[in-house]
């Protein structure tokens, strides 16, 4: 059986949807794409070429990520957006650490008491007190660090690891300022060391790449 007539009829009928005119006008030709063009088309569960659409499949390929962002916005969150996550995360982390520490202290202080309601209440009070203390401490540090980071970023007009180290040093300096000059210096040095180690860890791949290039 000859299918050429049927195929021609189908092509003519599909031409009505792809721009072919009525009254004897020639149907739009179906484009002939090579296999490399079709192999990159991200279509799952369907044929790459649809007889109803005269579409170049290469237009369906997305090599870059697309974001819907306000005008002038960055693809990454800045320090102000990260400040809320940092403060909340530090508060919850401090509460968890304080609760564990309070349970340890409560069990240690009441080890000579028999298991009873007064002992349970005393342990619970210790857990609550230590949890609130640690949450307040880490939350205050996160608030100072985030505030210094945002201010330094706005003043310098740049976002890099220098802002991180400076914010950490100023946070330790201000937090321990009530302990005198020596205590403030120790706090600033501790903040400098911690944020410096974080910046070093954050750029470790870049540092290794530079050292490898220099060795070659």
N, C-alpha and C positions, 0 to 999 in steps of 0.2 A: 504493500500500500504506500502510495506516495504522500509523504507528510509535508512536502514543500508548500502545497497550497494552504494547508492548515496553518503552517508557520507564518506564511505571508499574511494570512488573515489576522492572526494574532498580532503581528507587528503593526498592521494597519490599524487594528482596533486600539492598541495601546498608544498609537500615535495621537489619538484624540486627547489623551491626558498629558502628552508631552510636547504639545505645541503644534501638531499636525492639523491642518485646516480641512474642512469638509469640501465636498464637491470635486473630488479627484486630486486634491493637493497631496503631495508626497508625504508620507509619514516620516517623523524625525528618526534618523538612524540611531540604533543602539550603539553606544560607544564601546570600543574594544579595548579593554584594559589588560595590561600585562599581569602575569602572576605576581611579580614583586610588588606591584601597586596594591593588589588585593590581599596579599598576605599580611599587611600591616593594619588592615581595617578591623577595629575592635567590635565586630558583630558576633554575638553568641546566639546560636540556635536558629539562625536564618541564613539564607543565601546572600553572599556579598552584593550581587546585582539583583535588584528587584525589577521585574518587567513593568511595574507601574510608575517607577521613578527614573527620570533621566538625570542621575546625580553622579558626580565624580566622587568615588569613595575616598579619594585623598583628602577631601575637605573634612572628613570625619575624624581624622587623626589629630590628636592633641598632644603636642610635644612638650608643652609647658603647662604649669598649673595656673588655673584661673581663679581669681578671688573677686568678690564683690565688696569693694571697700569705698569709704567716703573719699572725696577728693583730697589729695595730699596726705592720706593716711598711710602708715607703714604696714607691711605684712607681719611684723613682729610686734609684740606688746612692749611698751615702754616701761620705765620704772614706776610711773604713777599707776599704771594698770596692774603691775606686779606687786605693788605695795599692799593691796588688800589681801592677795593670796599669801604674801609673806607674813603679814601680821596675824591673820587667822590661823595659818599653819603653825606658826611659832606658839600661839596661845594653846592650841590643841595639843601640840607636842609637849609643851611645858606641863599641861594638866595631866597628861598620861605619865610623864616621868615623875611628877610630884606624887601621883596616886601610888605608883609602885614604891617610891621611896617612903611614903607615909605608911604603907602597909608593912614595909620592912621595919620601920621604927616602931610602929604600934605593936607588932609581934615581939620585938625585942624588949620593949618596956613592960609588956604585960606577960612575959613568959613565966613569971612566978604565980600568976593568977589562974584560977580554974576557968574552964570555958563556961561563961555565964553572960547574962545580959550586960552587966557593967563593963566587962572586958570587950564585948562586941562594940558597945557605944564608944569606948575609949579608942579602939582601933579605927572606927569610922570617923571619929573626930580628927584623928591624926591624918588619915587619908585625905579628908576634905581640906584641912589646913595646909598640908604640903602641896596638894594639887593647885590650890588657889595661889600659893606663894610662887611656885615654879611658873605657872601660867602668867602671873603678873610680871615676873622677872623677864622671861623670854619675850613676852608681848611688848614690854617697854623697850627692850633692846631692838626688836624688829621695827617698832615705831620710829625710834631715833635713827636707825640705819636707813629706813625708807625715806624719811624726811631729808636727811643729809644727801642721800643719793639723788632725789628729785631736784633739790636746790642746786647741787653741783652740776647736774646735767643741764639745767636751764641756764646757769651762769656760763658754763663752758661752751654750750651749744653742741656738744658731742657726747656720744655714749660709747664708752670703752672701759677697759679694766682699771684705768686710773681712777675713774669715779668710784668703782667698787672698793679699791684699797683706801682711798681718801675717806669715803663714808664709813668704812669699818674702823679706821683709826680715830676719826672724830667721835664715833659712837662710844668706843671704849674710853676715850679721854673725858667725854662729858658724863658718862655713867659713873665713873669712879672719881669724879671731881670733888665729891664731898669727903673723900679720904685723904685729902691733902695733895700737895704737889707730887710727891713720890707715888702715891696711889694713882693719881691721874696719869702719870707717865707710864706706870705699869699697865693700866687699862688701855691706853692708846697703843702701847707696844703689842699687847695681846690682840687687839682688834686688827692691827697691821699684819701680824703674823697669820691670823686666821683667814683674813680676806686675801692676803698674798698667796697662801697655799691654795685657796679656791681659784684665784686667777691663774695660777700655775697649772692646776688640774684642768681648767677650762681650755687652756691653750696648749696642752701637752702635745697634741697631734701636730699642731703648727710648728712647735719648737723642734720636734723630732724631724719633721720634713726639712726645716731650714738646716739643721745639723747634718742631715744626710746629703743635702745639696752641696754644703761647704766641704764635706769630706771627699766628694767626688771631684 
